Amino acid sequence: MTSTTRPRTLSLGQWTATPEFVAEYLSTLDSQSSLYSDHNLVPPMALAARTLGLLIEKLGLASGTVHTSQEVTALKPVYLGQAISAQAKPSRPLRRGQWKFLSVAFTLYEENADGPGQKILKGKTTVMSPVEA
């Protein structure tokens, strides 16, 4: 890829924000807040975590990959039962010694019968992977 080539956009698919998905995420936190369950909301960081998992799977990153940073902007609330689609745009990887650094911008959308709707969350994640010999 040359410096003038635009990064390709990857589809990360579509999923539904289920109560089980939210319960599993919340079980990993040390919080007694009922904010999300009282209002049928999906935590934005649960969506970011799901997106990171999908990215690691889609990009086939090496064992030993480390998540180094995350930026997330929630644009609107997401409710249980809402269909979501995600797209990602990886940057050009940078190599430093035995590590490869990769930043990926991502956007999540409301999914409806006509396809992707309004943006609901956007962000950027960076990972470092060991360079395979």
N, C-alpha and C positions, 0 to 999 in steps of 0.2 A: 504494500500500500504506500503510495507516495503521499507527500505532505499536502498535495492539492486534492487528493481523493477524500470525499466525504465519508464518514463512517456509515456502515450499513445499519439499518434499523432491524432489530430482531423482535419477532412476536414471542411473548412469553405465555400466550394462551389466555384462556378465560376460565374463571372459577366463580363460585358463589360463596359469599361470606356466611358460613353456617354457624349456628350456636356452638357446635363441637369445635370448630376451628378457633373461635374466640375463647372458649373455655380452656382449650389446650394451651393457648398462648398465655392467658391470665394465670394458669396454674404454675407457670414458670416464674411469676413475679411474687415478690414479698409485699403484697398490697391487700388491704382489706376494703378498698373502695368498691362501692357498688355502682359507680357512675355509669359504666358501660352496660351492665345488666339492667339497671333501672330504666335506661333510655333506648335499649336495643341497638346500641352503637358498637362499631368495630374500632378498636384502638388503631390509630394510624401506624404505630410502630409494629403492630401485628402484620399489617399489610406490607410494610417495609421488610420485615423478616421473611415473609412468604416470598416476596420478590427476590430477595438475596438468594434464597434456596433455589428458586427457579433459574436464576442467572448461573449459579454454580453448576447446576445440572445441564443447562442449555449450552454453556461454554465449555463443558468438559474439563474444568480446572483440575489440576493435579492434586493428589493427596498431599496434605501439608499446607494447603492454601490458607492464608490468614486474612481475616477481615480487618482492615486498618482504619477505615473511617466511613462515616455515613452522614449525609445531609438529607433532611426530609422536610417538605413543606406540605401540610395538609390544606387542601383548597376548599373542601366542603366535607360535611359529615358523611360517613358511610354507615348504613344500617344493615342489621342482620337480614339475610335473604337477598341482598343486593348482588346482582351479577357484575363482575369486574373483569376488565381485560387490561393487559399490560404490554407495553413496548419498551425496548431498551436500545440504547445507542452506545456501543463501546468506543472508547478512545483508542488511539494507537498505543499498544503496550510499550512500556519503557523497561529496559534491562539495566540493572545495577548489580554487578557481581553475579552471584548465583541466584538472584531473584528477578522476577518479572512483575512489574507493577501495572495494574490495569484499572482505569476508572470507567464507570459505566453510568450514564445518565438514564433515568427511567421515568416513565409516566404511566399512571394508572387512570383508567377511564370507567365511567358508568357504562355498562353494556346494556343495550336495549335491542328491540326487534330490528332496528335499522342499522345496527352495528355500534361502534364506539360513540358514546355521547360526550358529556362534559368531563373535563379533567377533574379528578378527585384528589390526586396526590402526585407529587413529583419529587425527585430527589437525585442524588448521586451517591454511589458507593465505590469504594476503592479496596482492592484486594492485592495481596502480593502472593505469588506462587513460586515455589522452587523451580529453577530451570532444570529440565530433565536432561540428563547426559546423553 
